[in-house]
Amino acid sequence: MTIGADFSIKTFEIEGKKVVVRIWDFAGEERFKVLLPSFAKGADGGIFMYDISRYTSIKNLDDWLSIFERNVRDKQIQIPIVMVGGKLDLEDKRSVETAEAIELSKTHNLQGIYEC
């Protein structure tokens, strides 16, 4: 579990080009939402995680997505944003249906959802 925000940098090569990814991992707790706007301003994309076994994680995701969308650098350019449902190994405890995640992604015009 992340407490506050965690930061990491990953560097790799795609089609001969060096790509640097800066990853900000925010705890999904309400008290950390105040951190998101300042980091969203420079974002070139977003990955929003939810736990398929905890309904509150997707319920709160709607707010997180709205905050992110309001604060991205250039509102004229749509940046890639995806949702990822984690803990697929807890399928027997699933409380977030894939269809509901797909619906939320459509509401926010995201590039898609993935589960792992």
DSSP file (Angstrom, degrees, kcal/mol; ACC not computed):
  #  RESIDUE AA STRUCTURE BP1 BP2  ACC     N-H-->O    O-->H-N    N-H-->O    O-->H-N    TCO  KAPPA ALPHA  PHI   PSI    X-CA   Y-CA   Z-CA
    1    1 A M              0   0    0      0, 0.0     2,-0.4     0, 0.0    26,-0.1   0.000 360.0 360.0 360.0 134.4    0.0    0.0    0.0
    2    2 A T        -     0   0    0     24,-0.1     2,-0.5     2,-0.1    26,-0.1  -0.670 360.0-157.8 -83.7 135.6    1.3    3.4   -0.9
    3    3 A I        -     0   0    0     -2,-0.4     2,-0.6    24,-0.1    23,-0.0  -0.971  68.2 -29.2-114.3 118.7    1.3    6.1    1.8
    4    4 A G  S    S-     0   0    0     -2,-0.5    23,-2.6     2,-0.0     2,-0.4  -0.685 117.8 -29.6  77.6-120.9    1.3    9.6    0.4
    5    5 A A  E     -A   26   0A   0     -2,-0.6     2,-0.4    21,-0.2    21,-0.2  -0.994  52.3-159.4-135.6 141.9    3.1    9.5   -2.9
    6    6 A D  E     -A   25   0A   0     19,-2.5    19,-3.4    -2,-0.4     2,-0.4  -0.935  11.9-158.3-118.2 144.2    5.8    7.3   -4.3
    7    7 A F  E     +A   24   0A   0     -2,-0.4     2,-0.3    17,-0.2    17,-0.2  -0.968  15.7 164.7-127.8 137.3    8.0    8.3   -7.3
    8    8 A S  E     -A   23   0A   0     15,-2.0    15,-3.2    -2,-0.4     2,-0.4  -0.989  22.7-143.5-146.5 156.8   10.0    6.3   -9.7
    9    9 A I  E     -A   22   0A   0     -2,-0.3     2,-0.4    13,-0.2    13,-0.2  -0.979  13.2-171.6-122.2 131.9   11.7    6.8  -13.1
   10   10 A K  E     -A   21   0A   0     11,-2.7    11,-3.4    -2,-0.4     2,-0.4  -0.986   2.7-166.9-122.8 132.5   11.9    4.2  -15.8
   11   11 A T  E     +A   20   0A   0     -2,-0.4     2,-0.3     9,-0.2     9,-0.2  -0.975  21.3 145.8-120.2 131.4   14.0    4.6  -18.9
   12   12 A F  E     -A   19   0A   0      7,-2.4     7,-3.5    -2,-0.4     2,-0.4  -0.920  41.3-106.6-151.9 177.2   13.6    2.3  -21.9
   13   13 A E  E     -A   18   0A   0     -2,-0.3     2,-0.5     5,-0.2     5,-0.2  -0.936  23.2-175.6-118.7 133.2   13.8    2.3  -25.7
   14   14 A I  E >  S-A   17   0A   0      3,-2.6     3,-2.2    -2,-0.4    -2,-0.0  -0.987  76.7 -20.7-127.5 121.0   10.9    2.1  -28.2
   15   15 A E  T 3  S-     0   0    0     -2,-0.5    -1,-0.1     1,-0.3     3,-0.1   0.874 128.8 -49.3  49.2  44.5   11.7    1.9  -31.9
   16   16 A G  T 3  S+     0   0    0      1,-0.2     2,-0.4     0, 0.0    -1,-0.3   0.449 115.3 114.5  80.3   0.3   15.1    3.4  -31.4
   17   17 A K  E <   -A   14   0A   0     -3,-2.2    -3,-2.6     2,-0.0     2,-0.4  -0.877  67.3-123.7-108.5 137.1   13.9    6.3  -29.2
   18   18 A K  E     -A   13   0A   0     -2,-0.4     2,-0.5    -5,-0.2    -5,-0.2  -0.615  28.9-165.8 -75.1 129.9   14.8    6.8  -25.6
   19   19 A V  E     -A   12   0A   0     -7,-3.5    -7,-2.4    -2,-0.4     2,-0.5  -0.977   7.2-163.8-121.9 128.7   11.7    7.1  -23.5
   20   20 A V  E     -A   11   0A   0     -2,-0.5     2,-0.5    -9,-0.2    -9,-0.2  -0.956   6.4-166.9-113.0 124.0   11.7    8.3  -19.9
   21   21 A V  E     -A   10   0A   0    -11,-3.4   -11,-2.7    -2,-0.5     2,-0.6  -0.946   5.5-161.7-114.1 123.9    8.7    7.6  -17.8
   22   22 A R  E     -A    9   0A   0     -2,-0.5     2,-0.6   -13,-0.2   -13,-0.2  -0.923  13.3-160.1-103.9 120.9    8.2    9.4  -14.5
   23   23 A I  E     -A    8   0A   0    -15,-3.2   -15,-2.0    -2,-0.6     2,-0.6  -0.896  10.4-168.9-111.4 121.5    5.7    7.5  -12.3
   24   24 A W  E     -A    7   0A   0     -2,-0.6     2,-0.7   -17,-0.2   -17,-0.2  -0.946   7.4-163.8-106.3 119.5    3.8    9.2   -9.5
   25   25 A D  E     -A    6   0A   0    -19,-3.4   -19,-2.5    -2,-0.6     2,-0.4  -0.900   9.0-168.5-108.3 107.0    2.0    6.6   -7.4
   26   26 A F  E     -A    5   0A   0     -2,-0.7   -21,-0.2   -21,-0.2     2,-0.1  -0.741  26.2-114.8 -95.6 140.9   -0.6    8.3   -5.1
   27   27 A A        -     0   0    0    -23,-2.6     5,-0.1    -2,-0.4   -24,-0.1  -0.495  25.9-127.0 -65.4 143.7   -2.4    6.6   -2.3
   28   28 A G        +     0   0    0     -2,-0.1    -1,-0.1   -26,-0.1     2,-0.1   0.363  69.0 123.8 -78.0   7.8   -6.0    6.4   -3.2
   29   29 A E  S >  S-     0   0    0    -25,-0.1     3,-1.9     1,-0.1     4,-0.3  -0.418  71.3-121.4 -74.5 146.2   -7.0    8.0    0.1
   30   30 A E  G >  S+     0   0    0      1,-0.3     3,-1.7     2,-0.2     4,-0.3   0.845 108.4  62.5 -51.2 -41.9   -9.1   11.2    0.2
   31   31 A R  G 3  S+     0   0    0      1,-0.3     3,-0.3     2,-0.1    -1,-0.3   0.657  99.8  54.9 -66.3 -14.8   -6.5   13.2    2.1
   32   32 A F  G X> S+     0   0    0     -3,-1.9     3,-1.6     1,-0.2     4,-0.6   0.457  78.6  92.1 -97.8  -1.1   -4.0   12.8   -0.8
   33   33 A K  G X4 S+     0   0    0     -3,-1.7     3,-0.9    -4,-0.3    -1,-0.2   0.801  74.3  69.4 -60.9 -28.1   -6.2   14.2   -3.5
   34   34 A V  G 34 S+     0   0    0     -3,-0.3     4,-0.4    -4,-0.3    -1,-0.3   0.733  94.0  57.7 -64.3 -20.5   -4.8   17.6   -2.9
   35   35 A L  G <> S+     0   0    0     -3,-1.6     4,-1.0     1,-0.2     3,-0.4   0.797  90.6  73.1 -77.3 -29.1   -1.4   16.4   -4.3
   36   36 A L  H XX S+     0   0    0     -3,-0.9     4,-2.2    -4,-0.6     3,-0.7   0.870  85.3  59.0 -61.4 -45.5   -2.8   15.4   -7.7
   37   37 A P  H 3> S+     0   0    0      0, 0.0     4,-1.2     0, 0.0    -1,-0.2   0.883 104.3  51.0 -55.5 -41.1   -3.5   18.8   -9.4
   38   38 A S  H 34 S+     0   0    0     -3,-0.4     4,-0.3    -4,-0.4    -2,-0.2   0.834 115.4  42.2 -67.9 -29.9    0.1   20.0   -9.2
   39   39 A F  H X< S+     0   0    0     -4,-1.0     3,-0.7    -3,-0.7    -1,-0.2   0.762 106.5  61.8 -85.8 -26.2    1.4   16.7  -10.7
   40   40 A A  H >< S+     0   0    0     -4,-2.2     3,-1.7     1,-0.2    33,-0.7   0.809  87.5  74.6 -68.1 -29.5   -1.3   16.5  -13.4
   41   41 A K  T 3< S+     0   0    0     -4,-1.2    -1,-0.2     1,-0.3    32,-0.2   0.800 104.4  35.0 -57.5 -31.9   -0.2   19.9  -15.0
   42   42 A G  T <  S+     0   0    0     -3,-0.7    -1,-0.3    -4,-0.3    -2,-0.2   0.285  91.1 127.3-104.2  10.8    2.9   18.3  -16.6
   43   43 A A    <   -     0   0    0     -3,-1.7    30,-0.4    -4,-0.1     3,-0.1  -0.412  39.2-172.6 -76.9 142.3    1.5   14.9  -17.4
   44   44 A D  S    S-     0   0    0      1,-0.3     2,-0.3    -2,-0.1    -1,-0.1   0.300  76.8 -10.1-106.6   3.4    1.6   13.4  -20.8
   45   45 A G        -     0   0    0     34,-0.2     2,-0.3    -5,-0.1    -1,-0.3  -0.955  63.9-133.5 177.5 172.0   -0.6   10.5  -19.8
   46   46 A G  E     -b   81   0B   0     34,-2.2    36,-2.3    -2,-0.3     2,-0.5  -0.996   5.7-164.2-149.5 142.2   -2.2    8.8  -16.9
   47   47 A I  E     -b   82   0B   0     -2,-0.3     2,-0.6    34,-0.2    36,-0.2  -0.991  14.9-166.2-123.7 120.1   -2.7    5.3  -15.5
   48   48 A F  E     -b   83   0B   0     34,-2.6    36,-2.7    -2,-0.5     2,-0.3  -0.936   7.6-155.8-113.9 120.0   -5.4    4.9  -12.9
   49   49 A M  E     +b   84   0B   0     -2,-0.6     2,-0.3    34,-0.2    36,-0.2  -0.656  12.5 179.8 -95.9 146.3   -5.5    1.7  -10.9
   50   50 A Y  E     -b   85   0B   0     34,-2.3    36,-3.4    -2,-0.3     2,-0.6  -0.971  29.5-120.5-138.2 157.5   -8.4    0.2   -9.0
   51   51 A D  E >   -b   86   0B   0      3,-0.4     3,-1.9    -2,-0.3     6,-0.3  -0.866  13.6-150.4 -98.9 118.4   -8.7   -3.0   -7.0
   52   52 A I  T 3  S+     0   0    0     34,-2.2    43,-3.2    -2,-0.6    44,-1.9   0.695  97.5  53.2 -64.9 -16.0  -11.3   -5.4   -8.5
   53   53 A S  T 3  S+     0   0    0     41,-0.3     2,-0.5    33,-0.3    -1,-0.3   0.437 102.0  63.3 -98.0   0.2  -12.0   -6.7   -5.0
   54   54 A R    X>  -     0   0    0     -3,-1.9     3,-1.4     1,-0.1     4,-0.7  -0.910  61.2-166.7-128.4 104.9  -12.7   -3.3   -3.4
   55   55 A Y  H >> S+     0   0    0     -2,-0.5     4,-2.0     1,-0.3     3,-0.8   0.838  86.5  64.6 -59.5 -34.5  -15.7   -1.4   -4.7
   56   56 A T  H 3> S+     0   0    0      1,-0.2     4,-2.3     2,-0.2    -1,-0.3   0.799  91.8  65.6 -61.1 -26.7  -14.7    1.8   -3.1
   57   57 A S  H <> S+     0   0    0     -3,-1.4     4,-0.6    -6,-0.3    -1,-0.2   0.877 109.0  35.9 -66.6 -35.8  -11.5    1.9   -5.2
   58   58 A I  H <X S+     0   0    0     -3,-0.8     4,-0.9    -4,-0.7    -1,-0.2   0.812 112.7  59.3 -85.1 -30.4  -13.6    2.4   -8.4
   59   59 A K  H  < S+     0   0    0     -4,-2.0     3,-0.5     1,-0.2     4,-0.4   0.920 111.0  42.0 -60.2 -42.8  -16.2    4.6   -6.8
   60   60 A N  H >X S+     0   0    0     -4,-2.3     4,-1.8     1,-0.2     3,-0.5   0.718  98.8  76.0 -75.7 -21.8  -13.4    7.0   -5.8
   61   61 A L  H 3X S+     0   0    0     -4,-0.6     4,-2.8     1,-0.2     5,-0.2   0.830  84.9  63.4 -61.5 -33.1  -11.7    6.7   -9.2
   62   62 A D  H 3X S+     0   0    0     -4,-0.9     4,-1.9    -3,-0.5    -1,-0.2   0.915 106.1  44.8 -57.4 -44.4  -14.4    8.9  -10.8
   63   63 A D  H <> S+     0   0    0     -3,-0.5     4,-2.4    -4,-0.4    -1,-0.2   0.915 112.4  51.1 -65.3 -44.4  -13.3   11.9   -8.6
   64   64 A W  H  X S+     0   0    0     -4,-1.8     4,-2.3     1,-0.2    -2,-0.2   0.906 110.6  49.0 -61.4 -42.5   -9.6   11.2   -9.2
   65   65 A L  H  X S+     0   0    0     -4,-2.8     4,-2.8     2,-0.2    -1,-0.2   0.908 110.1  51.2 -63.9 -42.1  -10.2   11.2  -13.0
   66   66 A S  H  X S+     0   0    0     -4,-1.9     4,-2.0    -5,-0.2    -2,-0.2   0.914 110.8  48.0 -62.3 -43.6  -12.1   14.4  -12.8
   67   67 A I  H  X S+     0   0    0     -4,-2.4     4,-0.9     2,-0.2    -1,-0.2   0.931 113.3  48.2 -61.8 -45.9   -9.4   16.2  -10.9
   68   68 A F  H >X S+     0   0    0     -4,-2.3     3,-0.9     1,-0.2     4,-0.7   0.932 111.0  49.9 -60.6 -47.8   -6.7   14.9  -13.3
   69   69 A E  H >< S+     0   0    0     -4,-2.8     3,-0.5     1,-0.3    -1,-0.2   0.853 108.7  52.7 -62.4 -36.3   -8.7   16.0  -16.4
   70   70 A R  H 3< S+     0   0    0     -4,-2.0    -1,-0.3     1,-0.2    -2,-0.2   0.720 115.4  41.3 -70.3 -20.5   -9.3   19.5  -15.0
   71   71 A N  H << S+     0   0    0     -4,-0.9    -1,-0.2    -3,-0.9    -2,-0.2   0.371  78.0 125.7-115.0   4.1   -5.6   20.0  -14.3
   72   72 A V    <<  -     0   0    0     -4,-0.7   -31,-0.3    -3,-0.5     3,-0.2  -0.288  69.2-111.3 -65.9 156.0   -3.7   18.6  -17.3
   73   73 A R  S    S+     0   0    0    -33,-0.7     2,-0.6   -30,-0.4    -1,-0.1   0.897 100.3  23.7 -56.1 -53.8   -1.3   20.9  -19.1
   74   74 A D    >   -     0   0    0      3,-0.2     3,-1.3     1,-0.1    -1,-0.2  -0.924  59.8-168.5-125.0 106.5   -3.1   21.5  -22.4
   75   75 A K  T 3  S+     0   0    0     -2,-0.6    -1,-0.1     1,-0.3    -2,-0.1   0.605  85.0  65.9 -71.5  -9.9   -6.8   21.0  -22.4
   76   76 A Q  T 3  S+     0   0    0      1,-0.1     2,-0.5     2,-0.0    -1,-0.3   0.703  95.8  62.7 -82.7 -19.9   -6.9   21.1  -26.2
   77   77 A I  S <  S-     0   0    0     -3,-1.3     2,-0.6     0, 0.0    -3,-0.2  -0.921  80.9-137.3-110.8 124.2   -4.9   17.9  -26.6
   78   78 A Q        -     0   0    0     -2,-0.5    -3,-0.1     3,-0.0    -2,-0.0  -0.687  21.0-155.0 -80.5 121.9   -6.3   14.7  -25.3
   79   79 A I        -     0   0    0     -2,-0.6     2,-0.3    -5,-0.1   -34,-0.2  -0.647  29.2 -92.4 -93.7 154.4   -3.6   12.7  -23.5
   80   80 A P        +     0   0    0      0, 0.0   -34,-2.2     0, 0.0     2,-0.4  -0.485  48.6 173.8 -70.3 128.3   -3.7    9.0  -23.2
   81   81 A I  E     +b   46   0B   0     -2,-0.3    30,-2.7   -36,-0.2    31,-0.5  -0.999   2.7 177.8-134.6 131.5   -5.4    7.8  -20.0
   82   82 A V  E     -bc  47 112B   0    -36,-2.3   -34,-2.6    -2,-0.4     2,-0.4  -0.911  22.1-134.9-129.7 159.2   -6.2    4.2  -19.1
   83   83 A M  E     -bc  48 113B   0     29,-2.1    31,-1.9    -2,-0.3     2,-0.5  -0.915  17.0-163.4-110.1 141.9   -7.7    2.4  -16.1
   84   84 A V  E     -bc  49 114B   0    -36,-2.7   -34,-2.3    -2,-0.4     2,-0.6  -0.981   8.2-151.3-129.4 121.0   -6.1   -0.8  -14.8
   85   85 A G  E     -bc  50 115B   0     29,-3.5    31,-2.8    -2,-0.5     3,-0.2  -0.810  23.3-163.7 -89.4 120.0   -8.0   -3.2  -12.5
   86   86 A G  E     +b   51   0B   0    -36,-3.4   -34,-2.2    -2,-0.6   -33,-0.3  -0.482  56.5  49.0-101.3 172.4   -5.5   -5.0  -10.3
   87   87 A K    >   +     0   0    0    -36,-0.2     3,-2.4    29,-0.2    -1,-0.2   0.858  52.0 161.9  69.0  40.6   -5.7   -8.1   -8.1
   88   88 A L  G >   +     0   0    0      1,-0.3     3,-1.2    -3,-0.2     4,-0.1   0.716  67.6  73.9 -61.3 -20.3   -7.2  -10.3  -10.8
   89   89 A D  G 3  S+     0   0    0      1,-0.3     3,-0.3    27,-0.2    -1,-0.3   0.641  88.8  61.4 -66.9 -12.5   -6.0  -13.2   -8.6
   90   90 A L  G X   +     0   0    0     -3,-2.4     3,-2.5     1,-0.2    -1,-0.3  -0.077  64.0 132.9-101.8  32.2   -8.9  -12.3   -6.3
   91   91 A E  G X   +     0   0    0     -3,-1.2     3,-1.7     1,-0.3    -1,-0.2   0.841  67.2  60.2 -51.3 -38.5  -11.5  -13.0   -9.0
   92   92 A D  G 3  S+     0   0    0     -3,-0.3    -1,-0.3     1,-0.3    -2,-0.1   0.651 108.9  44.2 -68.2 -13.4  -13.6  -15.0   -6.5
   93   93 A K  G <  S+     0   0    0     -3,-2.5    -1,-0.3   -39,-0.0    -2,-0.2   0.163  83.4 147.5-111.8  15.2  -13.8  -11.8   -4.4
   94   94 A R    <   +     0   0    0     -3,-1.7   -41,-0.3     1,-0.2     3,-0.1  -0.253  15.5 163.9 -56.6 130.9  -14.6   -9.4   -7.3
   95   95 A S        +     0   0    0    -43,-3.2     2,-0.6     1,-0.2   -42,-0.2   0.396  62.4  70.6-123.6  -6.5  -16.8   -6.5   -6.3
   96   96 A V  S    S-     0   0    0    -44,-1.9     2,-0.2   -46,-0.0    -1,-0.2  -0.948  76.9-145.5-112.8 112.3  -16.1   -4.4   -9.4
   97   97 A E    >>  -     0   0    0     -2,-0.6     4,-1.7     1,-0.1     3,-0.6  -0.509  16.4-127.0 -75.9 144.0  -17.6   -5.8  -12.6
   98   98 A T  H 3> S+     0   0    0      1,-0.2     4,-2.6     2,-0.2     5,-0.2   0.878 109.6  59.3 -56.9 -39.6  -15.6   -5.2  -15.8
   99   99 A A  H 3> S+     0   0    0      1,-0.2     4,-2.1     2,-0.2    -1,-0.2   0.866 103.7  51.1 -59.9 -37.0  -18.7   -3.7  -17.4
  100  100 A E  H <> S+     0   0    0     -3,-0.6     4,-2.1     2,-0.2    -1,-0.2   0.896 109.9  49.2 -68.0 -39.6  -18.9   -1.0  -14.8
  101  101 A A  H  X S+     0   0    0     -4,-1.7     4,-2.3     2,-0.2    -2,-0.2   0.905 110.3  51.2 -64.9 -41.3  -15.2   -0.2  -15.3
  102  102 A I  H  X S+     0   0    0     -4,-2.6     4,-2.0     1,-0.2    -2,-0.2   0.915 109.0  51.3 -61.3 -42.7  -15.8    0.0  -19.1
  103  103 A E  H  X S+     0   0    0     -4,-2.1     4,-2.2     1,-0.2    -2,-0.2   0.909 110.0  48.8 -61.8 -43.2  -18.7    2.4  -18.5
  104  104 A L  H  X S+     0   0    0     -4,-2.1     4,-1.6     1,-0.2    -1,-0.2   0.897 109.5  52.6 -63.9 -39.7  -16.6    4.7  -16.3
  105  105 A S  H  <>S+     0   0    0     -4,-2.3     5,-3.0     1,-0.2    -1,-0.2   0.871 109.7  49.0 -65.2 -35.1  -13.9    4.7  -18.9
  106  106 A K  H ><5S+     0   0    0     -4,-2.0     3,-1.2     3,-0.2    -1,-0.2   0.892 105.8  57.2 -68.9 -39.5  -16.4    5.7  -21.6
  107  107 A T  H 3<5S+     0   0    0     -4,-2.2    -2,-0.2     1,-0.3    -1,-0.2   0.871 115.1  37.5 -57.3 -37.9  -17.8    8.5  -19.3
  108  108 A H  T 3<5S-     0   0    0     -4,-1.6    -1,-0.3    -5,-0.1    -2,-0.2   0.306 111.0-120.9 -98.6   7.7  -14.3   10.0  -19.2
  109  109 A N  T < 5 +     0   0    0     -3,-1.2    -3,-0.2    -4,-0.1   -28,-0.1   0.901  51.7 171.3  55.2  45.9  -13.4    9.2  -22.8
  110  110 A L      < -     0   0    0     -5,-3.0   -28,-0.2    -6,-0.1    -1,-0.1  -0.340  46.6-114.1 -83.4 167.2  -10.4    7.0  -21.8
  111  111 A Q  S    S-     0   0    0    -30,-2.7     2,-0.3     1,-0.3   -29,-0.2   0.600  75.9 -72.9 -78.8 -11.0   -8.4    4.9  -24.1
  112  112 A G  E     -c   82   0B   0    -31,-0.5   -29,-2.1    -7,-0.1     2,-0.3  -0.855  42.4 -90.4 148.7 178.8   -9.5    1.7  -22.3
  113  113 A I  E     -c   83   0B   0     -2,-0.3     2,-0.3   -31,-0.2   -29,-0.2  -0.936  27.6-170.5-126.1 152.9   -9.4   -0.5  -19.3
  114  114 A Y  E     -c   84   0B   0    -31,-1.9   -29,-3.5    -2,-0.3     2,-0.4  -0.975   7.8-153.2-137.4 149.8   -7.1   -3.5  -18.5
  115  115 A E  E      c   85   0B   0     -2,-0.3   -29,-0.2   -31,-0.2   -31,-0.0  -0.987 360.0 360.0-127.0 139.0   -7.2   -6.0  -15.8
  116  116 A C              0   0    0    -31,-2.8   -30,-0.2    -2,-0.4   -27,-0.2   0.312 360.0 360.0-146.0 360.0   -4.3   -7.9  -14.4
